[in-house]
């Protein structure tokens, strides 16, 4: 029960009890003098009591109902700013901290509370902004030394003079530098996305062509693990969006489906039309994702598979990037998983208008 309803019932109950007390006191004050004992006198007293009780009931019940309705109306008016503030606060997230909550501007306690909330969100926005700036500057500064290290290691590997053990160490270092470069690139992308510095193209993109390209790339990526990649359905569908980012989305999802799979497993891609949306389904036969960590798979740097923590290359940014790309295209991304059975990633993107129109 809401606070508004509880206060309304309390108000009505107090009013009803007050009316009963008033009726009892009135009856006691104005009741006729007690008669001598006798049947007629007792009947007269009982008739007077019933008449007084009837007046109390006929006046008290409507008054209680009126008090309940009036109390509900008054509480609704009184709590309307609280409801508006609650609805506005529910919409606050890290991307709109600069939007202030609505104030009543009447100087009451609720207006003061709203002012405190707005000051708090302003401080949070400043903190997030400083974190973004630091991450962006740090990732930018890291690119140059990583590029230099990458070039030097490649030059050293082209030299045939080092012994095999040394060449293995150089190759291992090159792999780690490439992994660091991917992390830096992912951080740069997400930080710029948070700051609204990335603008996506809006052009007609044949999604089936991108899916077929991703299918071809997946077959190459799946060879070391003997994973079978299938493409049972691929409808010709067109969406409005950024071709480069959509291709990045598909490669991220396909790469995850292959990496987090069993040796000799299977990855299945499907592209179908679902109402006014293009639906991409990518399923694999991997170990699955436990239900307790499934809600966290889109968190940055979160890797919930300790069994693959050392053997699978990755930094935990792929799904975060994929979610951002899908959201910027007005779509949805959902992951369903069964432990030790399968994981299904479903992406829905709105079709281009010309693809939605009936033939």
Steps between C-alpha positions, in 0.01 A plus 500: 500500500630841408558772758225707340241221541614422854470863610157528335368197691648628824336838441162340426528271801576789732205695359266203545611439860463871570143495368414197710644668810310818417177302456549318829566822688202666334272211593622512855455874523157529337351162576168513691494433869477130587140391559366293779510128453229368281444346163387820331782704647760240401360487148518882484863498614587231248320692226696815588827304490417349162408839366826649625698206356320537169589870486862421583518233228322707236725795573820318595532259205454769228730731696763221516467434126525871430802521727660205318443657158610842616805357673592305187467814288703709740772235531511464123549874461759503776698204360480600132843674513646189667363280219640734234837507675506120524421454130767752403760341730432156348617633163835623631803309375862571421412648159253770615638617833491858375120494481362653819204355686184717494464737796182640653677832571280563804780468755357203690685191619440313173638789297808502722539123456481540121766768515726262695440224244588734213820605674589135558444404133708801395788377713460149358500640147823685572658183639394295197629772271840499667515120477417514128761765437763304690415176316502674163830676564662188645392281209620765255839522669534122505450465126838648405725277716294193410536580131876542541529173694289320242723620217821412683381148582391438141842621380674270745293203385589563137865459597605137462800523735322452841485145633160320510446556876560871457267512201229334709540766769482773236185345351343479847584864568352599165175317588479688830566834330224426248266410788583826677436688176154342474422600859613857434294518181193365681542746787540788257187400312283461811631820660430701186157335480422601860604856419287506184802556277424218254253569220366203309411508132135456400494321171325199351700186583433153362513304823503164322828593331659581835373172648648303210832682545494422872420138416807481274720655769356267762596194296862616502495580873341162579764287333747477795227373734333274241175690554233460234334822383160487329275755331157335455303819425603840365211717377571802284439787740599867505553716806602861554830534680875510498645218290834498680344481848251232397782292363689552826190386691473175303872424528494554877204268548630232263845514656349450847287209378812327367734579789255391769421167342595139540760338270310359205192702593257688280410865432175580316416834338150598389365820348122520479230763478289544814217748439673834430836383633798304377577222747851357524544188711845364582501174696789285619544172684734637762499452878230764544473786746380443859175686571648687796757678280290534184380854590865616529629383162463851357709659776837628387797273574269234642602147409289241676662184367794413725562178308593700192659788684854412398439313174258733324627831370282793596463798730127508578412798279351322198143468628504856636595627155239276337227629732595860423490440124159333520352772722629776270320327212172492694509125550517250783752237608403198712699200621339171603717223635474150640796370695682212327265526203490818293504879487281700262559866420205676337540839333203694366547803275221708344470457127540791260169661404517381141543145629195532726260626233284225347577403145 
